């Protein structure tokens, strides 16, 4: 078996040397976007890797055409920068050429684009039951254990929460390597994640290495089965149904394809989320098209399972639909967006999230970054009781933390109005058609619920 694998590897390397990847970046043929064409010998997972590279550069993919039949991968992407303009930055264009062109070294394993190796820090992965104040309690534990959070991302969906945190030792600024200390960190964090009234398991994993945060969060929530539907017995279920993505799966028996179609509200990284999920579920995209029309996104994929078969049963079909719906909704930015920018210091994240908790706010998603001694954090928060956030409460929080430190990126009244007026659906169109402070925080004590 080992000999056979070696032969296969050498054959793939030969094919790649004979047919190196080719990238063409065109800023002339399309009026509103930069066109990127990628040709390469086909390998399982290559579509995700290409989309991941473009997404990690914060580029928006407005259209895409995908084809990978006959052992050859051919894709066309229309992309823009975050402002909706063509990509003209020479540094970015050069990075795309090097990452996707002949110098690239694609691998079907988890590629980590733009991710700092974690040999100088410790990566903590957490999954458990979501509840108001959870992030506050987790960060309080880490502060108590003398851990500094360098970077973190937290997602919540269907009463479940997942987080990937990059931490260092307060005193040394390096990774935490002592086995006993790591074990204590894992146990205390797991106690916080368990919750009080749920049979679902809480998990904590500590490692040192490289990790692509978004992809790991998808994998963690998929393994945690967050896609399983839960019973909702209040009025929020009506709103959930209005925002629910429209996902369909049908078999094209003549060609042994399953046709997966997605229609939902457009947002950044949507294509990455759907392709990531299909790949992690071991489906191969042979053909596909992606288009955006205003605020709506349309995606169509012709797929087979990695074993060559289309979707085999109604149960498998429903599982694909549920998993894609979950992947789309995990990153949806529910709640009020707050941005915090200030000098980083020990316990900052714990204190800020505690203030949210004491004012009955719950964090639905969070992105935590430190750069050059600065904390650049984004929080999506909502009222723990399900009501819109009171303006006086918000003003009080900003006065406590600092008006210039914590900024509101969308207005609570506007948010409430949008919730009352759901967007109208557009008719589905598919390109392939039928073919295929300034106050101090020193007065705030630690949360003790983990003890």
C-alpha positions as CSV (number, residue, x, y, z in Angstrom):
1,X,0.0,0.0,0.0
2,X,2.9,2.3,0.9
3,X,4.5,1.7,-2.5
4,X,1.2,2.4,-4.3
5,X,0.8,5.7,-2.5
6,X,4.4,6.7,-3.3
7,X,3.7,5.9,-7.0
8,X,0.5,8.0,-6.9
9,X,2.3,10.9,-5.3
10,X,5.1,10.9,-7.9
11,X,2.5,10.6,-10.7
12,X,0.7,13.7,-9.3
13,X,3.9,15.6,-9.1
14,X,4.8,14.7,-12.7
15,X,1.4,15.8,-13.9
16,X,1.8,19.1,-12.0
17,X,5.2,19.7,-13.4
18,X,3.9,19.1,-16.9
19,X,0.8,21.3,-16.3
20,X,1.7,24.0,-13.8
21,X,-1.0,26.2,-12.5
22,X,-1.7,29.3,-14.6
23,X,-3.3,32.6,-13.3
24,X,-4.5,35.5,-15.4
25,X,-5.5,38.7,-13.6
26,X,-7.6,41.0,-15.9
27,X,-8.6,44.5,-14.9
28,X,-9.8,45.5,-18.4
29,X,-12.5,43.1,-19.6
30,X,-15.0,43.8,-16.8
31,X,-16.2,47.3,-15.9
32,X,-16.9,46.7,-12.2
33,X,-14.6,43.9,-11.1
34,X,-11.2,42.3,-11.4
35,X,-11.4,39.0,-13.3
36,X,-9.1,36.2,-12.0
37,X,-8.8,33.1,-14.1
38,X,-7.2,30.0,-12.6
39,X,-6.2,26.9,-14.5
40,X,-4.6,23.9,-12.9
41,X,-4.4,20.1,-12.7
42,X,-7.4,19.1,-10.6
43,X,-7.0,18.0,-7.0
44,X,-9.5,17.3,-4.3
45,X,-10.0,20.5,-2.2
46,X,-8.4,22.8,-4.7
47,X,-11.6,24.9,-5.1
48,X,-11.7,25.6,-1.4
49,X,-8.0,26.5,-1.3
50,X,-8.4,29.1,-4.1
51,X,-11.6,30.6,-2.6
52,X,-9.8,30.6,0.8
53,X,-6.9,32.6,-0.6
54,X,-9.1,35.2,-2.2
55,X,-11.3,35.4,0.9
56,X,-8.4,35.8,3.3
57,X,-7.4,38.9,1.3
58,X,-10.8,40.4,2.2
59,X,-11.8,40.3,-1.5
60,X,-15.5,40.0,-2.4
61,X,-16.4,37.4,-5.0
62,X,-19.3,38.8,-7.0
63,X,-19.4,36.1,-9.7
64,X,-17.8,32.7,-10.2
65,X,-17.7,30.0,-12.9
66,X,-16.4,26.6,-11.8
67,X,-15.5,23.6,-13.9
68,X,-13.3,20.6,-13.0
69,X,-14.2,17.7,-15.2
70,X,-11.6,15.7,-17.0
71,X,-8.8,16.1,-14.4
72,X,-8.5,19.8,-15.1
73,X,-9.6,22.7,-12.8
74,X,-10.7,25.9,-14.5
75,X,-12.3,28.7,-12.6
76,X,-13.2,32.4,-13.2
77,X,-13.8,34.8,-10.4
78,X,-15.0,38.4,-10.5
79,X,-13.7,40.1,-7.4
80,X,-13.7,43.5,-5.8
81,X,-12.0,45.0,-2.7
82,X,-13.9,45.9,0.4
83,X,-15.1,49.2,-1.1
84,X,-16.5,47.5,-4.1
85,X,-13.7,48.6,-6.5
86,X,-11.4,46.7,-8.7
87,X,-8.3,45.3,-7.1
88,X,-5.4,47.6,-8.1
89,X,-3.0,47.1,-5.1
90,X,0.2,45.7,-6.7
91,X,1.1,43.9,-3.4
92,X,-2.2,42.1,-3.4
93,X,-2.1,41.2,-7.1
94,X,1.5,39.9,-6.7
95,X,0.4,37.8,-3.7
96,X,-2.5,36.3,-5.8
97,X,-0.1,35.4,-8.6
98,X,2.4,33.7,-6.3
99,X,-0.3,31.9,-4.2
100,X,-2.3,30.6,-7.2
101,X,0.3,30.4,-9.9
102,X,3.2,28.0,-10.8
103,X,5.0,28.8,-7.5
104,X,2.0,27.7,-5.5
105,X,2.0,24.4,-3.6
106,X,-1.6,23.3,-3.3
107,X,-2.4,20.6,-0.7
108,X,-5.7,18.9,0.0
109,X,-4.9,19.4,3.7
110,X,-5.9,22.5,5.6
111,X,-4.0,25.3,3.9
112,X,-3.3,28.3,6.2
113,X,-3.2,31.5,4.2
114,X,-2.2,34.6,6.0
115,X,-2.1,32.8,9.3
116,X,0.8,33.4,11.7
117,X,2.4,30.1,12.8
118,X,1.3,29.5,16.4
119,X,4.7,28.1,17.7
120,X,4.9,31.3,19.9
121,X,1.4,31.0,21.2
122,X,-1.1,28.4,22.3
123,X,-4.3,27.7,20.4
124,X,-7.4,26.9,22.4
125,X,-10.5,25.4,20.7
126,X,-13.8,25.5,22.6
127,X,-17.2,24.2,21.9
128,X,-20.2,24.1,24.2
129,X,-23.6,25.4,25.2
130,X,-24.2,29.1,24.4
131,X,-25.7,31.4,27.0
132,X,-25.6,35.1,28.0
133,X,-22.3,36.1,29.6
134,X,-20.4,33.0,28.3
135,X,-17.6,35.0,26.7
136,X,-17.2,37.1,29.8
137,X,-16.8,34.0,32.0
138,X,-14.3,32.3,29.6
139,X,-12.1,35.4,29.4
140,X,-12.3,35.9,33.2
141,X,-10.9,32.4,33.6
142,X,-8.1,33.0,31.2
143,X,-7.2,36.3,32.9
144,X,-7.2,34.5,36.3
145,X,-4.9,31.9,34.8
146,X,-2.5,34.6,33.6
147,X,-3.2,34.1,29.9
148,X,-3.3,36.9,27.4
149,X,-5.7,36.6,24.4
150,X,-3.8,37.7,21.2
151,X,-6.5,36.7,18.7
152,X,-9.8,35.0,19.0
153,X,-13.0,34.4,17.0
154,X,-16.3,33.3,18.5
155,X,-19.4,32.0,16.7
156,X,-22.8,31.1,18.1
157,X,-25.6,29.2,16.4
158,X,-28.5,27.1,17.5
159,X,-27.7,27.5,21.2
160,X,-24.2,26.2,20.6
161,X,-20.9,28.2,20.8
162,X,-17.5,27.7,19.3
163,X,-14.3,29.6,19.7
164,X,-10.7,29.5,18.6
165,X,-8.4,31.5,20.8
166,X,-4.7,32.2,20.4
167,X,-3.2,32.9,23.9
168,X,0.2,33.5,25.5
169,X,1.6,33.5,29.0
170,X,1.2,36.9,30.6
171,X,4.7,37.0,32.1
172,X,6.7,35.6,29.1
173,X,4.6,36.5,26.1
174,X,5.3,33.0,24.8
175,X,3.3,29.8,24.3
176,X,2.2,27.9,27.4
177,X,3.9,24.5,27.4
178,X,3.6,23.2,31.0
179,X,1.4,20.1,30.8
180,X,-0.1,20.6,34.3
181,X,-1.0,24.2,33.5
182,X,-2.5,23.3,30.2
183,X,-4.6,20.6,31.8
184,X,-5.9,23.0,34.4
185,X,-6.8,25.5,31.7
186,X,-8.7,22.8,29.8
187,X,-10.6,21.6,32.8
188,X,-11.7,25.1,34.0
189,X,-12.8,26.2,30.6
190,X,-14.7,22.9,30.1
191,X,-16.5,23.5,33.4
192,X,-17.7,26.9,32.1
193,X,-18.8,25.5,28.8
194,X,-20.8,22.6,30.2
195,X,-23.7,24.8,31.2
196,X,-26.3,23.7,33.8
197,X,-29.1,22.1,31.9
198,X,-27.8,20.4,28.8
199,X,-26.8,16.9,28.0
200,X,-24.6,18.1,25.1
201,X,-20.9,17.6,25.6
202,X,-18.4,20.5,26.0
203,X,-15.0,20.2,24.5
204,X,-11.7,22.0,24.9
205,X,-8.6,21.3,22.8
206,X,-5.2,22.9,23.4
207,X,-2.5,22.8,20.7
208,X,0.5,24.5,19.2
209,X,0.6,24.7,15.5
210,X,-1.0,26.4,12.5
211,X,-4.8,26.8,12.2
212,X,-7.1,28.6,9.8
213,X,-9.6,30.0,12.2
214,X,-12.7,30.2,10.0
215,X,-12.3,26.7,8.6
216,X,-11.7,25.3,12.1
217,X,-14.9,27.0,13.4
218,X,-16.9,25.4,10.6
219,X,-15.4,22.0,11.3
220,X,-15.9,22.4,15.1
221,X,-19.6,23.4,14.8
222,X,-20.2,20.7,12.2
223,X,-18.7,18.1,14.5
224,X,-20.9,19.5,17.3
225,X,-23.9,19.0,15.1
226,X,-25.1,22.6,15.4
227,X,-27.0,22.1,12.2
228,X,-29.7,19.9,13.9
229,X,-32.9,21.9,14.1
230,X,-34.1,22.9,17.5
231,X,-37.7,23.6,18.7
232,X,-38.4,27.3,19.1
233,X,-41.7,28.2,20.8
234,X,-41.6,32.0,20.7
235,X,-42.2,34.7,18.0
236,X,-38.5,34.6,17.1
237,X,-39.2,31.5,15.0
238,X,-41.2,33.6,12.5
239,X,-38.2,35.9,12.0
240,X,-35.9,32.9,11.7
241,X,-38.0,31.4,8.9
242,X,-37.9,34.7,7.0
243,X,-34.1,34.8,7.2
244,X,-33.7,31.1,6.5
245,X,-31.5,30.4,3.4
246,X,-33.3,28.7,0.5
247,X,-31.3,25.5,-0.2
248,X,-32.4,22.7,-2.6
249,X,-30.8,19.4,-3.5
250,X,-31.9,17.5,-6.6
251,X,-30.4,14.6,-8.5
252,X,-29.6,14.8,-12.2
253,X,-29.8,11.1,-12.8
254,X,-28.6,11.2,-16.5
255,X,-25.3,12.6,-15.5
256,X,-25.0,11.1,-11.9
257,X,-24.7,14.6,-10.4
258,X,-26.6,16.1,-7.5
259,X,-27.5,19.7,-8.1
260,X,-27.2,22.0,-5.0
261,X,-28.8,25.4,-5.3
262,X,-28.5,28.2,-2.7
263,X,-30.4,31.5,-2.5
264,X,-29.9,33.8,0.4
265,X,-28.9,37.3,1.4
266,X,-25.4,38.1,0.1
267,X,-22.6,38.9,2.6
268,X,-18.8,38.7,2.7
269,X,-17.2,35.2,2.8
270,X,-20.5,33.5,1.8
271,X,-18.8,31.5,-1.0
272,X,-16.1,30.3,1.3
273,X,-18.7,29.1,3.9
274,X,-20.6,27.0,1.4
275,X,-17.6,25.5,-0.4
276,X,-15.9,24.8,2.9
277,X,-19.0,22.9,4.1
278,X,-19.3,20.9,0.9
279,X,-15.6,20.0,1.1
280,X,-15.7,19.0,4.7
281,X,-18.8,16.8,4.0
282,X,-16.6,15.1,1.3
283,X,-18.4,16.4,-1.8
284,X,-16.6,17.4,-5.0
285,X,-17.8,20.4,-7.0
286,X,-17.5,19.5,-10.7
287,X,-19.4,22.5,-12.1
288,X,-20.9,25.6,-10.5
289,X,-21.8,29.2,-10.9
290,X,-22.2,32.0,-8.4
291,X,-23.9,35.4,-9.0
292,X,-25.0,38.3,-6.8
293,X,-27.9,40.6,-7.7
294,X,-28.1,43.5,-5.3
295,X,-28.4,42.1,-1.8
296,X,-29.2,38.6,-3.0
297,X,-26.7,35.7,-3.7
298,X,-27.4,32.7,-6.0
299,X,-25.2,29.6,-6.0
300,X,-25.5,26.4,-8.1
301,X,-23.2,23.4,-7.7
302,X,-23.1,20.1,-9.6
303,X,-21.6,17.7,-7.0
304,X,-20.8,14.1,-6.3
305,X,-19.6,12.5,-3.1
306,X,-15.9,11.7,-3.0
307,X,-16.7,8.1,-3.7
308,X,-18.2,9.2,-7.1
309,X,-21.9,8.9,-6.2
310,X,-24.6,11.6,-6.1
311,X,-26.8,12.1,-3.0
312,X,-28.2,8.6,-2.3
313,X,-31.2,9.1,0.0
314,X,-33.7,11.6,1.3
315,X,-31.9,11.5,4.7
316,X,-28.6,12.5,3.0
317,X,-30.4,15.2,1.1
318,X,-31.8,16.7,4.2
319,X,-28.5,16.6,5.9
320,X,-26.8,18.5,3.1
321,X,-29.5,21.1,3.3
322,X,-29.3,21.5,7.0
323,X,-25.5,21.7,7.0
324,X,-25.4,24.4,4.3
325,X,-28.1,26.4,6.1
326,X,-26.1,26.2,9.3
327,X,-22.9,27.2,7.5
328,X,-24.6,30.3,6.1
329,X,-26.2,31.3,9.3
330,X,-23.2,30.8,11.6
331,X,-21.5,33.9,10.3
332,X,-24.6,36.1,10.0
333,X,-23.9,39.2,12.0
334,X,-26.9,39.3,14.3
335,X,-27.1,42.1,16.8
336,X,-25.5,45.5,17.2
337,X,-22.0,45.9,15.9
338,X,-19.5,47.5,18.4
339,X,-15.9,48.2,17.6
340,X,-13.3,48.6,20.3
341,X,-9.8,50.1,19.6
342,X,-7.4,50.9,22.4
343,X,-4.1,50.0,23.8
344,X,-3.9,46.4,24.7
345,X,-3.4,45.3,28.3
346,X,-3.9,42.3,30.5
347,X,-7.5,41.6,31.3
348,X,-8.9,44.1,28.7
349,X,-11.1,41.5,27.0
350,X,-12.4,40.1,30.3
351,X,-13.3,43.5,31.6
352,X,-15.1,44.7,28.4
353,X,-17.1,41.5,28.1
354,X,-18.0,41.7,31.8
355,X,-19.4,45.2,31.3
356,X,-21.6,43.8,28.5
357,X,-22.7,41.0,30.8
358,X,-23.6,43.4,33.7
359,X,-25.7,45.4,31.3
360,X,-27.6,42.3,30.1
361,X,-26.0,42.2,26.7
362,X,-25.0,38.9,25.1
363,X,-22.3,38.5,22.5
364,X,-23.5,36.6,19.4
365,X,-20.2,36.8,17.5
366,X,-16.7,38.3,18.3
367,X,-13.5,38.9,16.5
368,X,-10.5,39.8,18.7
369,X,-7.2,40.9,17.3
370,X,-4.0,42.6,18.7
371,X,-1.6,44.4,16.4
372,X,1.3,46.6,17.4
373,X,0.2,46.8,21.0
374,X,-3.3,47.8,20.0
375,X,-6.5,45.8,20.6
376,X,-8.8,45.8,17.6
377,X,-12.0,44.0,18.6
378,X,-15.4,43.6,17.0
379,X,-18.4,42.5,19.0
380,X,-21.9,41.7,17.8
381,X,-24.2,42.1,20.8
382,X,-27.9,41.8,21.5
383,X,-30.1,42.2,24.5
384,X,-30.1,39.0,26.6
385,X,-33.9,39.1,26.9
386,X,-34.4,39.4,23.1
387,X,-35.5,43.0,23.0
388,X,-33.7,45.8,21.1
389,X,-30.9,47.4,23.0
390,X,-31.9,50.5,24.9
391,X,-30.1,53.7,23.9
392,X,-29.5,54.7,27.5
393,X,-27.9,51.3,28.2
394,X,-25.7,51.7,25.2
395,X,-24.6,55.2,26.2
396,X,-23.9,54.1,29.7
397,X,-21.6,51.3,28.4
398,X,-19.8,53.7,26.2
399,X,-19.2,56.1,29.0
400,X,-17.9,53.3,31.2
401,X,-15.5,52.0,28.6
402,X,-14.8,55.3,26.8
403,X,-16.7,57.1,24.1
404,X,-13.7,57.2,21.8
405,X,-12.7,53.6,22.5
406,X,-16.0,51.9,21.9
407,X,-17.8,52.9,18.7
408,X,-21.3,51.9,17.5
409,X,-21.3,50.8,13.8
410,X,-25.1,50.6,13.4
411,X,-28.0,52.3,15.1
412,X,-30.3,50.3,17.4
413,X,-33.4,52.0,16.0
414,X,-32.4,51.3,12.4
415,X,-31.7,47.7,13.4
416,X,-35.2,47.4,14.8
417,X,-36.7,48.9,11.7
418,X,-34.9,46.4,9.5
419,X,-36.2,43.5,11.6
420,X,-39.8,44.8,11.1
421,X,-39.3,45.1,7.3
422,X,-37.8,41.8,5.9
423,X,-36.3,42.1,2.5
424,X,-38.3,40.9,-0.5
425,X,-37.2,37.9,-2.3
426,X,-35.8,38.1,-5.9
427,X,-36.5,35.5,-8.5
428,X,-33.7,32.9,-8.6
429,X,-31.3,33.1,-11.6
430,X,-28.5,30.6,-12.2
431,X,-25.8,31.1,-14.7
432,X,-25.5,27.5,-15.7
433,X,-29.2,27.2,-16.2
434,X,-30.2,23.7,-17.0
435,X,-26.6,22.6,-17.8
436,X,-24.8,22.0,-14.9
437,X,-12.6,55.6,28.9
438,X,-11.6,56.4,29.4
439,X,-12.5,55.0,32.7
440,X,-10.3,52.4,34.4
441,X,-11.4,48.8,34.7
442,X,-9.6,48.2,38.0
443,X,-12.9,48.1,40.0
444,X,-14.3,45.1,38.2
445,X,-13.6,41.8,39.9
446,X,-13.3,38.3,38.4
447,X,-16.3,36.1,37.4
448,X,-16.2,33.2,39.8
449,X,-18.7,30.8,38.3
450,X,-16.0,28.6,37.0
451,X,-14.7,27.6,40.4
